[in-house]
Amino acid sequence: MTVVHATKENFEQEVKNADEPVLVDFFASWCGPCNMLAPVFEELSGEYEGKLKFAKVSTESDGEIAEEYAVRGIPCLIVMKDGKEVDRIVGFSPKEALKKKVDEILGSM
């Protein structure tokens, strides 16, 4: 599965109006933990195909989206369903820990 790059132009369509829940990664190119998370995020996108959509939002080029969701620290992963925030995970997590958190969130929806 591919990771969608959400911008102010397509955020509503790709995230708010998505048919399935969406895991949105708010990141910046200069952020070390964000760069460590990127390959994990990409890998997980394939494992959750059909269950969870994966999207990335650059806080550098689309800071107003981050502002709208009160993103204060990055990386910040926000789980969205039906256009609303369900949960968030702030900071870097190794793959297995992140997968466990995502499974818990999906299980509670």
C-alpha positions in Angstrom: 0.0 0.0 0.0 1.2 3.5 -0.6 1.3 6.3 1.8 -0.7 9.3 0.8 0.9 12.8 1.1 -1.9 14.9 2.4 -1.8 18.6 1.8 -4.1 21.5 2.4 -5.5 20.8 -1.2 -6.4 17.2 -0.6 -6.6 16.7 3.2 -10.4 16.8 3.2 -10.7 14.2 0.4 -7.8 11.9 1.6 -8.3 12.1 5.3 -11.6 13.6 6.5 -13.7 11.8 3.8 -11.8 8.5 3.8 -13.9 5.3 3.8 -11.6 3.7 6.4 -9.8 5.0 9.5 -6.6 7.0 8.6 -3.3 7.1 10.5 -1.9 10.6 9.8 1.8 11.2 10.4 2.7 14.8 11.1 6.4 15.2 10.4 9.2 17.6 9.4 12.2 16.8 7.2 14.6 18.2 9.9 13.2 16.0 12.7 15.4 13.0 13.6 12.7 10.9 15.2 10.4 11.6 12.2 13.1 10.3 9.9 13.5 7.2 12.1 9.7 6.7 12.0 9.4 7.1 8.2 10.4 3.5 7.2 8.4 2.0 10.0 5.3 3.9 8.9 5.9 2.9 5.3 6.3 -0.8 6.3 3.1 -0.8 8.5 1.1 0.7 5.6 1.5 -2.6 3.8 0.5 -4.6 6.8 -2.7 -2.8 7.4 -3.9 -2.6 3.8 -7.7 -2.6 3.7 -8.0 -1.8 7.4 -6.2 1.5 7.8 -5.2 4.2 5.4 -1.8 5.9 5.9 -1.2 9.6 5.2 1.7 12.0 5.9 1.4 15.7 6.5 4.5 18.0 6.4 4.4 20.5 9.2 6.8 22.6 7.2 4.6 23.0 4.0 1.2 22.4 5.6 1.6 23.8 9.1 -2.0 25.0 9.2 -3.3 21.4 9.2 -1.0 20.7 12.2 -2.3 23.9 13.8 -5.9 22.8 13.3 -5.2 19.5 15.2 -3.0 21.2 17.9 0.1 19.2 17.0 2.7 20.4 19.4 5.4 17.7 19.1 6.5 15.6 16.2 6.3 12.9 15.1 2.7 13.0 15.9 0.4 10.2 14.6 -3.3 10.9 14.7 -5.9 8.2 14.1 -8.9 9.7 12.3 -12.2 8.1 11.7 -15.2 9.8 9.9 -13.2 13.0 9.9 -12.7 13.1 13.6 -9.6 12.4 15.8 -9.9 9.1 17.6 -6.5 8.9 19.3 -2.9 10.1 18.9 0.6 8.8 19.4 3.3 11.3 20.0 7.0 10.6 19.5 9.0 7.7 18.0 8.0 4.1 18.7 9.7 1.0 17.3 7.7 -1.0 14.9 6.3 -3.7 17.3 5.4 -1.1 19.9 3.7 1.1 17.3 1.8 -1.9 15.9 0.6 -2.8 19.4 -0.7 0.7 20.0 -2.4 0.8 16.5 -4.0 -2.6 17.1 -5.3 -1.3 20.5 -6.8 1.8 18.9 -8.4 -0.1 16.0 -9.8 -2.6 18.5 -11.5 0.1 20.5 -13.3 1.6 17.4 
